Amino acid sequence: MPDRPGRHERSPMLHVVDRGSGPPVVLLHGQPGSASSWRPLIDQLEDGFRVLAPDRPGYGATTDDGRGFDGNTDLVARMVRDAGCGPAIVVGHSWGGGVALLLATDYPELVRGLVLVGSIGTPDSINFLDRLLNVRVLGSVLTSAGLVGIGSLLPRMRRWSRVLPDGAREYVHATFPDELLTDGVEGAWGRTKETFMTEQVALVGELPRITAVLPRITVPTAVVEGNWDVVVPPASARSLAAAIPGAELVPVPGVGHFVPRDAAPVLAAVIREIDHRAGRRPAGGVSSGR
């Protein structure tokens, strides 16, 4: 699906797809990925919002190397300031949810609301495989195999799912990735692998810091859960919502990890509601000085 005409801007380090006008919404993709994974949602939002979707470091058209949560957070904060669009509603998907959470506490003046979609954040959002991917040599082999599956095999199998019986077809269609996830990604042997492994180390090593900031979140927050999510367990969405003061849990039945692709209208409605709730609060905050 080709990009529709729009603005493409670059902060000093991040390539950003910037469309629409109105209250700002920042979209932070998962691991791996790029801004292209947000296309269905951008189509839903750009008539009423200014939507900024960066390729995070190490992915897509951003030439900077991959880095952990703190490094991603600092770059996104710079992007928001360079674009002159803070405070924004920040939407974080999967690994990108960790960046959204740190942005809200490290740079509170830049965030007026959070939408966390299949997001990490609590200890139960990672599993044994996440830790295994950090094991030397074995983790490298598993990462390469996984990226081959994500980049080519699983999208192909998803297309073939039309021959399956109804229930199985719907499940495969909802849980398998497609080409939008990997558009602009170099594959299992390029910098994508290095970025993925860097982020995997950060996922295990920096998660306790992310968990620790959850009670400090003060902006309106929605936690969106696809009940067929096989990447980040749905139970962890409930833990995440319980840990953030006032957060709302939004279950989406019949959807897996790829809510922005498969339930874009539902997710857009959640973003509009958070924008409405945030409009009742004073904007801005006190910078942490980072």
C-alpha positions in Angstrom: 0.0 0.0 0.0 1.8 3.2 -1.1 2.0 6.3 1.1 -0.4 9.0 0.3 1.0 12.5 -0.2 2.1 14.1 3.0 5.0 15.8 4.8 8.2 13.8 5.4 10.4 15.6 7.9 13.7 14.7 9.6 14.8 15.7 13.1 18.5 15.5 13.5 18.3 11.7 13.8 14.8 10.4 13.2 12.9 10.1 9.9 9.3 11.1 10.6 6.1 10.7 8.6 4.1 13.9 9.4 0.5 14.2 8.2 -2.7 16.0 8.9 -3.4 19.0 11.2 -4.9 19.5 14.6 -4.0 18.2 18.0 -0.7 16.2 17.8 -0.5 12.4 18.0 2.9 10.6 18.1 2.9 7.0 17.1 5.8 4.8 18.3 6.1 1.4 16.5 7.3 -1.9 18.0 10.2 -4.3 17.5 11.0 -4.7 14.6 9.0 -2.2 12.5 8.8 1.2 11.0 6.3 4.0 10.5 4.6 2.0 7.7 3.0 -0.3 10.3 0.8 2.7 11.3 -0.7 3.4 7.8 -4.2 2.1 8.5 -4.4 4.2 11.7 -2.9 7.3 10.1 -5.7 7.1 7.5 -8.2 7.1 10.3 -6.6 10.1 12.2 -5.1 12.6 9.8 -8.4 14.4 9.1 -8.6 15.6 12.7 -5.0 15.3 14.1 -1.5 16.1 13.2 0.0 12.6 13.2 3.8 12.0 13.5 5.2 8.5 13.1 8.9 8.2 13.3 11.1 5.3 12.2 12.7 4.5 15.5 16.5 4.3 15.7 17.9 1.4 13.6 14.7 0.9 11.5 13.3 2.1 8.3 14.7 5.4 6.9 16.3 6.5 10.2 20.0 6.0 9.7 21.0 6.2 13.4 21.9 2.9 15.2 19.5 1.1 17.4 19.6 1.8 21.1 17.7 1.1 24.4 14.7 2.7 25.9 16.5 5.7 27.4 18.2 6.5 24.0 14.9 6.1 22.1 13.1 8.3 24.6 15.6 11.1 24.3 15.4 11.0 20.5 11.6 11.1 20.5 11.6 14.0 22.9 14.0 15.9 20.5 11.7 15.0 17.6 8.6 16.4 19.4 10.4 19.6 20.3 11.8 20.0 16.8 8.4 19.6 15.3 6.9 22.1 17.8 4.0 19.7 18.6 4.2 19.1 22.3 2.3 18.2 24.4 1.0 15.3 22.3 -1.1 12.2 22.7 1.6 9.4 22.5 0.6 6.0 21.2 3.1 3.2 21.9 2.9 -0.3 20.4 4.7 -3.3 22.0 8.3 -2.3 22.6 7.5 1.3 21.7 5.1 1.4 24.7 8.1 1.4 27.0 9.4 4.5 25.2 6.0 6.1 25.5 5.9 5.4 29.3 9.4 6.9 29.9 8.5 9.9 27.7 5.6 10.6 30.0 7.7 10.6 33.1 11.1 11.9 31.9 9.5 14.6 29.6 6.1 15.3 31.1 5.8 18.6 29.4 5.7 16.8 26.0 2.9 14.3 26.8 -0.8 15.0 27.5 -2.2 11.5 27.1 -1.0 7.9 26.6 -2.4 5.0 24.5 -0.5 1.7 25.1 -1.2 -1.0 22.6 0.0 -4.6 23.3 2.6 -2.8 25.4 5.4 -4.0 27.6 5.7 -2.4 31.0 5.2 -5.0 33.7 7.4 -8.0 34.5 4.8 -10.4 33.1 5.0 -8.7 29.7 8.2 -10.7 28.9 8.7 -14.4 28.9 11.4 -17.2 28.7 11.9 -16.6 25.0 12.7 -12.9 25.6 15.5 -14.0 28.0 16.7 -16.8 25.7 17.2 -14.3 22.9 19.8 -12.6 25.1 21.9 -15.7 25.4 25.2 -15.4 23.4 25.3 -17.2 20.1 22.0 -19.0 20.6 20.2 -15.6 20.8 21.8 -14.6 17.5 20.7 -17.7 15.8 17.2 -17.4 17.2 16.9 -13.8 16.2 17.9 -14.5 12.6 15.4 -17.3 12.3 12.7 -15.1 13.9 13.3 -12.2 11.6 13.2 -14.5 8.5 9.8 -15.7 9.8 8.5 -12.2 10.5 9.8 -10.8 7.2 8.8 -13.4 4.7 7.4 -16.7 5.9 4.6 -15.6 8.2 3.3 -12.8 5.9 3.2 -15.5 3.1 1.4 -17.9 5.4 -1.1 -15.2 6.3 -1.9 -14.7 2.7 -2.5 -18.4 2.3 -4.8 -18.5 5.3 -7.8 -18.0 3.0 -7.8 -21.8 2.3 -8.2 -22.6 6.0 -11.5 -23.2 7.8 -13.2 -20.1 9.1 -12.0 -20.2 12.8 -8.4 -21.0 11.9 -8.4 -18.5 9.0 -9.5 -15.7 11.4 -6.9 -16.6 14.0 -4.0 -16.8 11.6 -5.1 -13.5 9.9 -5.2 -11.8 13.2 -2.0 -13.2 14.8 0.5 -13.3 11.8 2.4 -10.2 10.7 2.1 -8.8 7.1 4.4 -6.7 4.9 3.4 -3.4 6.6 5.4 -4.5 9.7 8.6 -4.9 7.8 8.4 -2.3 5.1 11.8 -0.6 4.9 13.4 -3.3 7.1 16.6 -4.9 5.8 15.9 -8.4 7.1 17.6 -11.0 9.3 21.2 -10.2 8.2 21.3 -6.4 8.1 21.2 -3.7 10.8 17.7 -4.8 11.7 19.2 -7.9 13.4 21.6 -5.7 15.3 18.9 -3.3 16.3 16.6 -6.1 17.4 19.3 -7.7 19.6 20.2 -4.3 21.1 16.5 -3.7 22.0 16.2 -7.3 23.3 19.0 -6.6 25.8 17.3 -3.4 26.8 13.9 -5.1 27.2 15.3 -7.4 29.9 17.8 -5.0 31.4 15.7 -1.8 31.5 12.2 -3.2 32.1 12.5 -2.7 35.9 13.0 1.0 35.5 9.9 1.2 33.3 7.9 -0.8 35.8 9.1 1.5 38.5 7.7 4.7 36.8 4.2 3.3 36.2 2.7 4.7 39.5 4.1 8.2 38.4 2.0 8.4 35.2 -0.5 11.2 35.7 -1.9 11.7 32.2 -5.1 10.1 30.9 -4.1 6.6 29.8 -5.7 3.7 27.9 -4.3 0.2 27.7 -5.5 -1.6 24.6 -5.5 -5.4 24.6 -6.0 -7.7 21.7 -7.4 -10.9 23.2 -5.5 -13.1 20.7 -2.1 -11.4 21.4 0.6 -14.1 21.3 3.5 -11.6 21.6 2.7 -9.7 24.7 0.2 -11.7 26.9 -3.2 -10.2 27.3 -2.9 -10.8 31.1 0.0 -8.3 31.2 -2.3 -5.6 29.7 -4.5 -6.0 32.8 -1.4 -5.8 35.0 -0.3 -2.7 33.2 -3.7 -1.0 33.5 -3.8 -1.8 37.2 -0.3 -0.3 37.8 -1.1 3.1 36.1 -3.3 5.4 38.2 -6.7 5.9 36.5 -5.8 3.9 33.4 -8.6 2.4 31.4 -8.3 -1.2 30.0 -9.8 -1.5 26.5 -10.1 -5.2 25.3 -10.5 -5.8 21.6 -11.9 -9.2 20.9 -10.9 -11.2 17.8 -7.6 -9.3 17.4 -4.0 -10.2 18.1 -0.9 -8.1 18.6 -1.4 -6.0 15.5 -4.2 -3.8 16.7 -3.1 -0.8 14.6 -3.6 -3.0 11.4 -6.6 -5.0 12.3 -8.7 -2.6 14.5 -7.6 0.8 13.3 -11.1 2.4 13.7 -11.4 1.1 17.2 -7.9 2.4 18.1 -8.7 5.7 16.5 -11.8 6.0 18.7 -9.7 5.3 21.8 -7.2 8.0 20.8 -10.0 10.5 20.3 -11.4 9.7 23.8 -8.0 10.2 25.4 -7.6 13.4 23.5 -11.0 14.5 24.9 -10.1 13.5 28.4 -6.7 15.3 28.1 -8.5 18.4 27.0 -10.1 18.7 30.4 -6.6 19.0 32.0 -4.1 21.8 32.0 -1.4 21.1 29.4 2.3 20.9 30.1 4.4 19.8 33.0 7.8 20.2 34.7 10.8 19.0 32.8 13.1 16.5 34.4 16.0 18.3 32.9 17.3 15.3 31.0 
